[in-house]
Amino acid sequence: MQVKILSFSRRPKPAVLATVRFELTAEGSSDSIILDDARVLRNKQGQLWLAMPNYSFPMNGGRGYDYLPAIILSTGLKRAVEDAVLPAFESWEREQNQSPAQGDAR
């Protein structure tokens, strides 16, 4: 499976560093799927991790929400996606934090 990062974007939620849109393509094929709204997060130990898209619905009694995954990847595929997305996010974040004085010439 090939993973192609299509875009990152910031989100106003403080816990979410960015959302990512990526494409998964089967090896030797033009068949693919695009996933939107995966989230790059950082845990309390400072490690980045990737959360797949999910959706919410009211819990019984209406006093909160329950969250269910919109997509579930196999362990191996999730690792492959994380191995592509997380380093790309770190590069993107460095570019975003670069001040114009440090050289924004591209």
N, CA, C and O atoms as a GROMACS GRO file, in nm:
protein
  424
    1MET      N    1   0.085  -0.117   0.000
    1MET     CA    2   0.000   0.000   0.000
    1MET      C    3   0.090   0.123   0.000
    1MET      O    4   0.186   0.131   0.077
    2GLN      N    5   0.060   0.217  -0.085
    2GLN     CA    6   0.134   0.342  -0.089
    2GLN      C    7   0.052   0.450  -0.020
    2GLN      O    8  -0.070   0.456  -0.034
    3VAL      N    9   0.122   0.536   0.055
    3VAL     CA   10   0.056   0.644   0.128
    3VAL      C   11   0.107   0.776   0.070
    3VAL      O   12   0.227   0.801   0.066
    4LYS      N   13   0.014   0.859   0.026
    4LYS     CA   14   0.050   0.990  -0.028
    4LYS      C   15  -0.020   1.096   0.057
    4LYS      O   16  -0.142   1.096   0.069
    5ILE      N   17   0.059   1.186   0.114
    5ILE     CA   18   0.004   1.294   0.194
    5ILE      C   19  -0.048   1.401   0.098
    5ILE      O   20   0.026   1.449   0.012
    6LEU      N   21  -0.175   1.437   0.112
    6LEU     CA   22  -0.234   1.538   0.025
    6LEU      C   23  -0.231   1.676   0.088
    6LEU      O   24  -0.204   1.775   0.020
    7SER      N   25  -0.260   1.685   0.218
    7SER     CA   26  -0.257   1.816   0.284
    7SER      C   27  -0.263   1.803   0.436
    7SER      O   28  -0.313   1.705   0.491
    8PHE      N   29  -0.210   1.906   0.499
    8PHE     CA   30  -0.224   1.926   0.643
    8PHE      C   31  -0.296   2.058   0.663
    8PHE      O   32  -0.283   2.148   0.580
    9SER      N   33  -0.371   2.069   0.770
    9SER     CA   34  -0.431   2.198   0.805
    9SER      C   35  -0.442   2.209   0.956
    9SER      O   36  -0.461   2.109   1.026
   10ARG      N   37  -0.430   2.331   1.004
   10ARG     CA   38  -0.443   2.358   1.148
   10ARG      C   39  -0.590   2.352   1.186
   10ARG      O   40  -0.678   2.378   1.104
   11ARG      N   41  -0.616   2.318   1.312
   11ARG     CA   42  -0.751   2.319   1.366
   11ARG      C   43  -0.751   2.402   1.493
   11ARG      O   44  -0.650   2.409   1.563
   12PRO      N   45  -0.864   2.467   1.522
   12PRO     CA   46  -0.868   2.555   1.640
   12PRO      C   47  -0.865   2.480   1.773
   12PRO      O   48  -0.842   2.542   1.878
   13LYS      N   49  -0.887   2.350   1.772
   13LYS     CA   50  -0.884   2.275   1.898
   13LYS      C   51  -0.740   2.263   1.947
   13LYS      O   52  -0.653   2.220   1.871
   14PRO      N   53  -0.713   2.299   2.073
   14PRO     CA   54  -0.576   2.297   2.122
   14PRO      C   55  -0.514   2.157   2.127
   14PRO      O   56  -0.393   2.143   2.113
   15ALA      N   57  -0.594   2.054   2.145
   15ALA     CA   58  -0.539   1.919   2.154
   15ALA      C   59  -0.500   1.863   2.017
   15ALA      O   60  -0.420   1.769   2.009
   16VAL      N   61  -0.556   1.920   1.911
   16VAL     CA   62  -0.528   1.871   1.775
   16VAL      C   63  -0.422   1.960   1.711
   16VAL      O   64  -0.444   2.079   1.692
   17LEU      N   65  -0.308   1.901   1.679
   17LEU     CA   66  -0.201   1.978   1.616
   17LEU      C   67  -0.234   2.011   1.472
   17LEU      O   68  -0.206   2.121   1.424
   18ALA      N   69  -0.295   1.916   1.402
   18ALA     CA   70  -0.333   1.936   1.262
   18ALA      C   71  -0.425   1.823   1.219
   18ALA      O   72  -0.430   1.717   1.282
   19THR      N   73  -0.497   1.848   1.112
   19THR     CA   74  -0.568   1.739   1.047
   19THR      C   75  -0.494   1.708   0.918
   19THR      O   76  -0.425   1.793   0.862
   20VAL      N   77  -0.509   1.586   0.872
   20VAL     CA   78  -0.436   1.544   0.753
   20VAL      C   79  -0.533   1.474   0.657
   20VAL      O   80  -0.625   1.404   0.698
   21ARG      N   81  -0.508   1.496   0.530
   21ARG     CA   82  -0.580   1.427   0.423
   21ARG      C   83  -0.476   1.345   0.350
   21ARG      O   84  -0.372   1.398   0.308
   22PHE      N   85  -0.502   1.216   0.333
   22PHE     CA   86  -0.405   1.131   0.264
   22PHE      C   87  -0.474   1.031   0.174
   22PHE      O   88  -0.593   1.004   0.188
   23GLU      N   89  -0.396   0.977   0.082
   23GLU     CA   90  -0.447   0.880  -0.015
   23GLU      C   91  -0.374   0.748   0.002
   23GLU      O   92  -0.252   0.744   0.013
   24LEU      N   93  -0.450   0.641   0.004
   24LEU     CA   94  -0.394   0.505   0.007
   24LEU      C   95  -0.417   0.442  -0.130
   24LEU      O   96  -0.529   0.440  -0.180
   25THR      N   97  -0.311   0.392  -0.188
   25THR     CA   98  -0.319   0.330  -0.320
   25THR      C   99  -0.264   0.189  -0.312
   25THR      O  100  -0.157   0.166  -0.255
   26ALA      N  101  -0.337   0.095  -0.368
   26ALA     CA  102  -0.292  -0.044  -0.371
   26ALA      C  103  -0.170  -0.055  -0.461
   26ALA      O  104  -0.164   0.007  -0.567
   27GLU      N  105  -0.072  -0.135  -0.418
   27GLU     CA  106   0.051  -0.156  -0.495
   27GLU      C  107   0.016  -0.207  -0.635
   27GLU      O  108  -0.066  -0.297  -0.650
   28GLY      N  109   0.078  -0.148  -0.736
   28GLY     CA  110   0.059  -0.193  -0.873
   28GLY      C  111  -0.080  -0.169  -0.928
   28GLY      O  112  -0.122  -0.236  -1.022
   29SER      N  113  -0.152  -0.074  -0.870
   29SER     CA  114  -0.289  -0.048  -0.912
   29SER      C  115  -0.315   0.101  -0.909
   29SER      O  116  -0.244   0.177  -0.843
   30SER      N  117  -0.418   0.142  -0.979
   30SER     CA  118  -0.459   0.282  -0.970
   30SER      C  119  -0.577   0.298  -0.874
   30SER      O  120  -0.629   0.408  -0.857
   31ASP      N  121  -0.619   0.188  -0.812
   31ASP     CA  122  -0.727   0.193  -0.714
   31ASP      C  123  -0.678   0.261  -0.587
   31ASP      O  124  -0.570   0.230  -0.535
   32SER      N  125  -0.757   0.354  -0.537
   32SER     CA  126  -0.715   0.426  -0.418
   32SER      C  127  -0.837   0.470  -0.337
   32SER      O  128  -0.951   0.462  -0.383
   33ILE      N  129  -0.808   0.516  -0.217
   33ILE     CA  130  -0.908   0.575  -0.129
   33ILE      C  131  -0.844   0.696  -0.064
   33ILE      O  132  -0.726   0.694  -0.029
   34ILE      N  133  -0.922   0.802  -0.048
   34ILE     CA  134  -0.875   0.924   0.018
   34ILE      C  135  -0.943   0.935   0.154
   34ILE      O  136  -1.065   0.924   0.164
   35LEU      N  137  -0.863   0.957   0.257
   35LEU     CA  138  -0.915   0.974   0.392
   35LEU      C  139  -0.896   1.120   0.434
   35LEU      O  140  -0.787   1.176   0.421
   36ASP      N  141  -1.003   1.178   0.484
   36ASP     CA  142  -1.001   1.316   0.534
   36ASP      C  143  -1.014   1.314   0.685
   36ASP      O  144  -1.068   1.220   0.744
   37ASP      N  145  -0.965   1.418   0.746
   37ASP     CA  146  -0.988   1.446   0.888
   37ASP      C  147  -0.923   1.348   0.985
   37ASP      O  148  -0.973   1.329   1.095
   38ALA      N  149  -0.813   1.286   0.945
   38ALA     CA  150  -0.732   1.215   1.044
   38ALA      C  151  -0.661   1.326   1.124
   38ALA      O  152  -0.630   1.431   1.069
   39ARG      N  153  -0.636   1.302   1.252
   39ARG     CA  154  -0.582   1.407   1.337
   39ARG      C  155  -0.445   1.369   1.392
   39ARG      O  156  -0.423   1.258   1.439
   40VAL      N  157  -0.354   1.466   1.386
   40VAL     CA  158  -0.222   1.449   1.447
   40VAL      C  159  -0.231   1.508   1.587
   40VAL      O  160  -0.268   1.624   1.605
   41LEU      N  161  -0.195   1.427   1.686
   41LEU     CA  162  -0.202   1.465   1.827
   41LEU      C  163  -0.069   1.440   1.895
   41LEU      O  164   0.016   1.369   1.841
   42ARG      N  165  -0.049   1.499   2.013
   42ARG     CA  166   0.071   1.474   2.092
   42ARG      C  167   0.026   1.430   2.232
   42ARG      O  168  -0.054   1.498   2.295
   43ASN      N  169   0.079   1.316   2.280
   43ASN     CA  170   0.039   1.269   2.412
   43ASN      C  171   0.119   1.342   2.521
   43ASN      O  172   0.204   1.425   2.490
   44LYS      N  173   0.091   1.313   2.646
   44LYS     CA  174   0.156   1.381   2.759
   44LYS      C  175   0.305   1.356   2.764
   44LYS      O  176   0.379   1.435   2.823
   45GLN      N  177   0.351   1.246   2.703
   45GLN     CA  178   0.494   1.216   2.699
   45GLN      C  179   0.564   1.284   2.580
   45GLN      O  180   0.684   1.267   2.561
   46GLY      N  181   0.487   1.359   2.501
   46GLY     CA  182   0.544   1.433   2.390
   46GLY      C  183   0.549   1.355   2.259
   46GLY      O  184   0.604   1.405   2.160
   47GLN      N  185   0.494   1.235   2.256
   47GLN     CA  186   0.496   1.154   2.136
   47GLN      C  187   0.380   1.190   2.044
   47GLN      O  188   0.267   1.208   2.088
   48LEU      N  189   0.411   1.200   1.914
   48LEU     CA  190   0.306   1.223   1.816
   48LEU      C  191   0.232   1.092   1.790
   48LEU      O  192   0.290   0.984   1.797
   49TRP      N  193   0.104   1.104   1.761
   49TRP     CA  194   0.027   0.988   1.719
   49TRP      C  195  -0.084   1.033   1.626
   49TRP      O  196  -0.118   1.151   1.620
   50LEU      N  197  -0.139   0.938   1.555
   50LEU     CA  198  -0.238   0.967   1.453
   50LEU      C  199  -0.371   0.904   1.492
   50LEU      O  200  -0.379   0.784   1.517
   51ALA      N  201  -0.475   0.986   1.496
   51ALA     CA  202  -0.610   0.938   1.525
   51ALA      C  203  -0.689   0.937   1.394
   51ALA      O  204  -0.692   1.035   1.321
   52MET      N  205  -0.753   0.825   1.368
   52MET     CA  206  -0.834   0.814   1.248
   52MET      C  207  -0.965   0.891   1.266
   52MET      O  208  -1.006   0.918   1.379
   53PRO      N  209  -1.031   0.926   1.156
   53PRO     CA  210  -1.159   0.998   1.165
   53PRO      C  211  -1.262   0.920   1.246
   53PRO      O  212  -1.265   0.797   1.243
   54ASN      N  213  -1.345   0.994   1.318
   54ASN     CA  214  -1.453   0.930   1.394
   54ASN      C  215  -1.576   1.019   1.388
   54ASN      O  216  -1.571   1.130   1.336
   55TYR      N  217  -1.684   0.970   1.441
   55TYR     CA  218  -1.806   1.049   1.448
   55TYR      C  219  -1.866   1.033   1.587
   55TYR      O  220  -1.842   0.935   1.656
   56SER      N  221  -1.946   1.132   1.624
   56SER     CA  222  -2.004   1.129   1.759
   56SER      C  223  -2.156   1.119   1.750
   56SER      O  224  -2.218   1.156   1.650
   57PHE      N  225  -2.213   1.068   1.857
   57PHE     CA  226  -2.358   1.065   1.870
   57PHE      C  227  -2.391   1.076   2.019
   57PHE      O  228  -2.312   1.035   2.103
   58PRO      N  229  -2.508   1.133   2.050
   58PRO     CA  230  -2.543   1.153   2.192
   58PRO      C  231  -2.553   1.019   2.266
   58PRO      O  232  -2.607   0.922   2.215
   59MET      N  233  -2.499   1.018   2.388
   59MET     CA  234  -2.510   0.901   2.473
   59MET      C  235  -2.651   0.895   2.531
   59MET      O  236  -2.726   0.992   2.524
   60ASN      N  237  -2.684   0.780   2.586
   60ASN     CA  238  -2.814   0.766   2.653
   60ASN      C  239  -2.827   0.873   2.761
   60ASN      O  240  -2.736   0.891   2.842
   61GLY      N  241  -2.937   0.941   2.762
   61GLY     CA  242  -2.958   1.046   2.860
   61GLY      C  243  -2.917   1.183   2.808
   61GLY      O  244  -2.951   1.284   2.870
   62GLY      N  245  -2.846   1.189   2.697
   62GLY     CA  246  -2.809   1.315   2.636
   62GLY      C  247  -2.710   1.400   2.712
   62GLY      O  248  -2.700   1.520   2.686
   63ARG      N  249  -2.636   1.343   2.806
   63ARG     CA  250  -2.541   1.423   2.885
   63ARG      C  251  -2.398   1.414   2.835
   63ARG      O  252  -2.306   1.461   2.902
   64GLY      N  253  -2.378   1.356   2.722
   64GLY     CA  254  -2.244   1.346   2.667
   64GLY      C  255  -2.250   1.281   2.531
   64GLY      O  256  -2.358   1.258   2.476
   65TYR      N  257  -2.134   1.251   2.478
   65TYR     CA  258  -2.125   1.192   2.346
   65TYR      C  259  -2.042   1.066   2.350
   65TYR      O  260  -1.951   1.052   2.431
   66ASP      N  261  -2.075   0.977   2.262
   66ASP     CA  262  -1.995   0.857   2.240
   66ASP      C  263  -1.930   0.873   2.103
   66ASP      O  264  -1.989   0.935   2.014
   67TYR      N  265  -1.811   0.820   2.085
   67TYR     CA  266  -1.738   0.834   1.960
   67TYR      C  267  -1.710   0.697   1.902
   67TYR      O  268  -1.668   0.605   1.972
   68LEU      N  269  -1.734   0.684   1.773
   68LEU     CA  270  -1.708   0.559   1.702
   68LEU      C  271  -1.618   0.588   1.582
   68LEU      O  272  -1.629   0.694   1.521
   69PRO      N  273  -1.531   0.494   1.550
   69PRO     CA  274  -1.442   0.516   1.435
   69PRO      C  275  -1.519   0.517   1.304
   69PRO      O  276  -1.610   0.437   1.284
   70ALA      N  277  -1.481   0.608   1.215
   70ALA     CA  278  -1.539   0.610   1.081
   70ALA      C  279  -1.467   0.510   0.991
   70ALA      O  280  -1.522   0.465   0.890
   71ILE      N  281  -1.344   0.476   1.029
   71ILE     CA  282  -1.265   0.379   0.953
   71ILE      C  283  -1.169   0.311   1.049
   71ILE      O  284  -1.117   0.373   1.142
   72ILE      N  285  -1.146   0.184   1.027
   72ILE     CA  286  -1.052   0.109   1.109
   72ILE      C  287  -0.949   0.046   1.015
   72ILE      O  288  -0.986  -0.027   0.923
   73LEU      N  289  -0.822   0.076   1.039
   73LEU     CA  290  -0.714   0.019   0.959
   73LEU      C  291  -0.654  -0.100   1.034
   73LEU      O  292  -0.653  -0.103   1.157
   74SER      N  293  -0.604  -0.197   0.958
   74SER     CA  294  -0.531  -0.307   1.021
   74SER      C  295  -0.407  -0.250   1.090
   74SER      O  296  -0.364  -0.140   1.058
   75THR      N  297  -0.351  -0.326   1.182
   75THR     CA  298  -0.233  -0.279   1.255
   75THR      C  299  -0.119  -0.244   1.161
   75THR      O  300  -0.056  -0.139   1.175
   76GLY      N  301  -0.092  -0.331   1.065
   76GLY     CA  302   0.018  -0.306   0.971
   76GLY      C  303  -0.007  -0.184   0.884
   76GLY      O  304   0.085  -0.106   0.860
   77LEU      N  305  -0.128  -0.168   0.837
   77LEU     CA  306  -0.160  -0.053   0.753
   77LEU      C  307  -0.157   0.076   0.834
   77LEU      O  308  -0.111   0.178   0.785
   78LYS      N  309  -0.205   0.072   0.957
   78LYS     CA  310  -0.200   0.192   1.043
   78LYS      C  311  -0.055   0.232   1.067
   78LYS      O  312  -0.023   0.351   1.065
   79ARG      N  313   0.033   0.135   1.090
   79ARG     CA  314   0.176   0.166   1.108
   79ARG      C  315   0.234   0.230   0.984
   79ARG      O  316   0.310   0.327   0.992
   80ALA      N  317   0.199   0.176   0.867
   80ALA     CA  318   0.250   0.232   0.741
   80ALA      C  319   0.202   0.376   0.722
   80ALA      O  320   0.278   0.462   0.677
   81VAL      N  321   0.078   0.401   0.756
   81VAL     CA  322   0.024   0.538   0.746
   81VAL      C  323   0.095   0.630   0.844
   81VAL      O  324   0.136   0.740   0.807
   82GLU      N  325   0.110   0.586   0.969
   82GLU     CA  326   0.181   0.668   1.069
   82GLU      C  327   0.325   0.694   1.026
   82GLU      O  328   0.376   0.805   1.045
   83ASP      N  329   0.391   0.594   0.970
   83ASP     CA  330   0.530   0.610   0.925
   83ASP      C  331   0.542   0.712   0.812
   83ASP      O  332   0.648   0.773   0.795
   84ALA      N  333   0.435   0.732   0.737
   84ALA     CA  334   0.436   0.833   0.631
   84ALA      C  335   0.389   0.969   0.684
   84ALA      O  336   0.449   1.072   0.652
   85VAL      N  337   0.283   0.969   0.763
   85VAL     CA  338   0.220   1.094   0.805
   85VAL      C  339   0.301   1.169   0.911
   85VAL      O  340   0.321   1.290   0.898
   86LEU      N  341   0.347   1.101   1.014
   86LEU     CA  342   0.409   1.172   1.126
   86LEU      C  343   0.539   1.244   1.088
   86LEU      O  344   0.555   1.360   1.128
   87PRO      N  345   0.632   1.183   1.013
   87PRO     CA  346   0.750   1.260   0.970
   87PRO      C  347   0.712   1.375   0.875
   87PRO      O  348   0.772   1.482   0.880
   88ALA      N  349   0.612   1.352   0.789
   88ALA     CA  350   0.568   1.460   0.700
   88ALA      C  351   0.508   1.574   0.780
   88ALA      O  352   0.528   1.691   0.746
   89PHE      N  353   0.434   1.542   0.887
   89PHE     CA  354   0.379   1.646   0.973
   89PHE      C  355   0.491   1.726   1.038
   89PHE      O  356   0.485   1.849   1.041
   90GLU      N  357   0.593   1.659   1.089
   90GLU     CA  358   0.704   1.730   1.154
   90GLU      C  359   0.771   1.827   1.057
   90GLU      O  360   0.806   1.939   1.095
   91SER      N  361   0.790   1.785   0.933
   91SER     CA  362   0.847   1.875   0.831
   91SER      C  363   0.754   1.992   0.804
   91SER      O  364   0.798   2.107   0.796
   92TRP      N  365   0.625   1.964   0.790
   92TRP     CA  366   0.526   2.068   0.764
   92TRP      C  367   0.522   2.168   0.880
   92TRP      O  368   0.515   2.289   0.859
   93GLU      N  369   0.526   2.115   1.003
   93GLU     CA  370   0.522   2.202   1.121
   93GLU      C  371   0.644   2.294   1.126
   93GLU      O  372   0.632   2.412   1.158
   94ARG      N  373   0.761   2.239   1.094
   94ARG     CA  374   0.883   2.323   1.091
   94ARG      C  375   0.867   2.435   0.989
   94ARG      O  376   0.904   2.549   1.017
   95GLU      N  377   0.813   2.404   0.872
   95GLU     CA  378   0.791   2.507   0.769
   95GLU      C  379   0.692   2.613   0.818
   95GLU      O  380   0.711   2.732   0.792
   96GLN      N  381   0.587   2.570   0.888
   96GLN     CA  382   0.486   2.663   0.938
   96GLN      C  383   0.543   2.756   1.044
   96GLN      O  384   0.502   2.872   1.054
   97ASN      N  385   0.638   2.707   1.123
   97ASN     CA  386   0.696   2.785   1.232
   97ASN      C  387   0.814   2.871   1.190
   97ASN      O  388   0.865   2.951   1.268
   98GLN      N  389   0.855   2.854   1.066
   98GLN     CA  390   0.969   2.930   1.017
   98GLN      C  391   0.929   3.076   0.998
   98GLN      O  392   0.828   3.105   0.934
   99SER      N  393   1.007   3.166   1.052
   99SER     CA  394   0.975   3.308   1.035
   99SER      C  395   1.027   3.357   0.900
   99SER      O  396   1.123   3.300   0.847
  100PRO      N  397   0.965   3.461   0.843
  100PRO     CA  398   1.012   3.514   0.714
  100PRO      C  399   1.158   3.556   0.718
  100PRO      O  400   1.227   3.550   0.616
  101ALA      N  401   1.206   3.599   0.835
  101ALA     CA  402   1.346   3.640   0.847
  101ALA      C  403   1.442   3.524   0.827
  101ALA      O  404   1.557   3.544   0.788
  102GLN      N  405   1.395   3.402   0.852
  102GLN     CA  406   1.481   3.285   0.837
  102GLN      C  407   1.485   3.236   0.694
  102GLN      O  408   1.553   3.138   0.664
  103GLY      N  409   1.414   3.303   0.607
  103GLY     CA  410   1.418   3.265   0.466
  103GLY      C  411   1.296   3.188   0.425
  103GLY      O  412   1.284   3.068   0.449
  104ASP      N  413   1.206   3.258   0.363
  104ASP     CA  414   1.085   3.195   0.314
  104ASP      C  415   1.092   3.178   0.163
  104ASP      O  416   0.989   3.155   0.098
  105ALA      N  417   1.210   3.189   0.107
  105ALA     CA  418   1.226   3.174  -0.037
  105ALA      C  419   1.216   3.027  -0.075
  105ALA      O  420   1.284   2.941  -0.020
  106ARG      N  421   1.130   3.002  -0.169
  106ARG     CA  422   1.112   2.864  -0.215
  106ARG      C  423   1.119   2.858  -0.364
  106ARG      O  424   1.106   2.751  -0.422
   0.00000   0.00000   0.00000
